[in-house]
Amino acid sequence: MNLAKLIRDVPDFPVKGVLFKDITTMIKDPDAFQEAIDGLVDRYIDQDIDLVAAIESRGFIFGAPLAYELEAGFVP
């Protein structure tokens, strides 16, 4: 699945010249969201990770399930 195709571009938001990437169009699709999380898990599963730290709202969306799957703590 091409996850990038599911992310909507919003030109000139919040100001002219900025291209905002709207991930809600991807994460509303259960299969796409699961594939995104699974991809992150596959990348880090063999590492000895104790904590996953995530920054702000988008990070929380991906960081919490990643920490859960890695059996690690989560730091918002």
C-alpha positions as CSV (number, residue, x, y, z in Angstrom):
1,M,0.0,0.0,0.0
2,N,1.3,3.4,-0.9
3,L,0.6,5.4,2.3
4,A,1.9,8.6,0.8
5,K,-0.9,8.6,-1.7
6,L,-3.4,8.7,1.2
7,I,-1.9,11.8,2.7
8,R,-3.7,15.0,1.5
9,D,-1.7,18.1,0.6
10,V,-3.2,21.4,1.7
11,P,-1.4,24.2,-0.1
12,D,-0.9,27.6,1.6
13,F,-1.9,26.3,5.1
14,P,-1.6,27.8,7.7
15,V,0.1,30.5,5.6
16,K,0.9,31.1,2.0
17,G,3.9,29.1,0.8
18,V,3.5,26.2,3.3
19,L,2.3,22.8,2.1
20,F,0.5,21.1,5.0
21,K,0.4,17.3,5.0
22,D,-3.0,16.2,6.3
23,I,-2.5,12.7,7.7
24,T,-6.2,12.3,8.8
25,T,-7.0,11.0,5.3
26,M,-4.6,8.2,5.9
27,I,-5.3,7.3,9.6
28,K,-9.1,7.2,9.0
29,D,-8.4,4.1,6.9
30,P,-8.0,1.2,9.3
31,D,-5.8,-0.8,6.9
32,A,-3.5,2.1,6.2
33,F,-3.2,3.1,9.8
34,Q,-2.3,-0.5,10.7
35,E,0.2,-0.7,7.9
36,A,1.8,2.6,9.1
37,I,2.1,1.3,12.7
38,D,3.3,-2.2,11.5
39,G,6.0,-0.5,9.4
40,L,7.3,1.4,12.4
41,V,7.2,-1.8,14.6
42,D,9.1,-3.8,11.9
43,R,11.7,-1.1,11.8
44,Y,12.4,-1.1,15.6
45,I,11.3,-4.5,16.9
46,D,14.9,-5.9,17.0
47,Q,16.2,-2.9,19.0
48,D,16.2,-2.8,22.8
49,I,13.8,0.1,23.3
50,D,12.6,1.0,26.8
51,L,10.7,4.2,26.0
52,V,9.1,5.7,23.0
53,A,9.0,9.5,23.1
54,A,6.6,11.3,20.8
55,I,6.2,15.0,20.1
56,E,2.8,16.7,20.0
57,S,-0.4,15.5,18.6
58,R,0.8,13.6,15.4
59,G,3.5,12.0,17.4
60,F,1.0,10.8,20.0
61,I,-1.1,9.1,17.3
62,F,1.8,6.9,16.2
63,G,4.0,6.8,19.3
64,A,1.5,5.3,21.7
65,P,0.6,2.2,19.6
66,L,4.3,1.8,18.7
67,A,5.2,1.8,22.3
68,Y,2.5,-0.8,23.0
69,E,3.7,-3.1,20.3
70,L,7.3,-2.8,21.4
71,E,6.3,-3.4,25.0
72,A,7.9,-0.1,25.9
73,G,6.9,2.8,28.0
74,F,5.5,6.0,26.3
75,V,6.6,9.5,27.0
76,P,4.2,12.2,25.4
